[in-house]
Amino acid sequence: MVSQLYYLLRSRADGSYLVARPHGGSPNQPLPTGFLLVFTADYDALSYLNAHAPELSDKFAIETITTSSLKPLISRWDFQGLGMVNDPRLPQVEFFNRS
């Protein structure tokens, strides 16, 4: 059985994942946990970093994850959902809520 692989960017410093956080909300409320950014290829993850934060590219590592491991990871870290990066250069991201 072949499983789809996805690629995540994870901080080498503290182990946190690269996430997208929505704008808005009240300044009195804590920041939302955000949407886990997911890439379909390792080179897309690298392109995203190089295009939008080249000074941080050496601060992140690429982590591979299977489809079956995504949902437990999103639950464990309490993310709002995931952001599937379709075009890392623009960026074009499709967001999916956890529910």
N, C-alpha and C positions, 0 to 999 in steps of 0.2 A: 504494500500500500504506500503510495506516494503522498506526502503531506506538503502543503504549501509552506514555504519559508518566508518570514518577514524579518526586517532588519530595524533595529532600534539604535539610538545614540544614547550612550550612558557615560556620565561624568567619571573621569578617572580619579577625581579628587574625593567625591563623597558618594558615588554610586547611584546618584539620582538620574532619572531619565529625562531626556529633552521633551518638553511638553509645550502645548499652546494653551494660553490662558485667555478666556474671553474678556473683552472690555466691559466696563460698566460696573454696576454694583455700588454699594455704599462704602464710604471710607471707614466706617465703623465695623464692617464685617471682615472676617478673615478672607484672605485670597482663596479662590476656589482651587482645587487640586489640578484642574486643567484636563486637557486631552492628550493622551500619549501619542506622540508622532511616530508613525509606522511607515516604512519604506518597503517597496517590493524588490529592490536590488541594493546591494551594498554600495555600488558606485553612485546610486541616487542619494544615499545618506551622505556620502562624502561630498557630492556636488552641492547639496543643500548647505552644508557647513562652509564650504569654500565660497559659495555665492553670498551668504548672508552673515557669516561671522568667521572670516578667515583667520583672525587672530586667536580664535578659540579652537581651531581644528585639531590641534595637538592635545587638547584637554578632554577630548571625547574618544571613546572606543565604540566600535560597532559590535552589537550583540545580535546573534541570530536566535529567532524564536519560531516555534511551529504554531499553526493555527490553534491547535488544542491547548497550548500553553498561554495564549493571549488573554482569554477570559479570566483565568485565575490570577494572572499578573495584574490586570486592570482592577480586579476586586481587592487583591492584597494591598495595592498601593492607593486604593480608593480614588482612582481617576474617574472623571465624569464620563469618559468614553475614549474613543480613539480618533485620531486624525490621520486618514490615509493620504499620504503625499503623492499626488499624481504627477506633478511637475515640480521638481525641486528648484528650478531656476526662477520661476515666476513669483512666489510659490503658489501652486494650486493644490488646495487641501480639501478633502471631503470629510466632514465631521459626522461621527456616529455616537449617539448617546448610549450609555451603558444599559439603560432600561430598554 
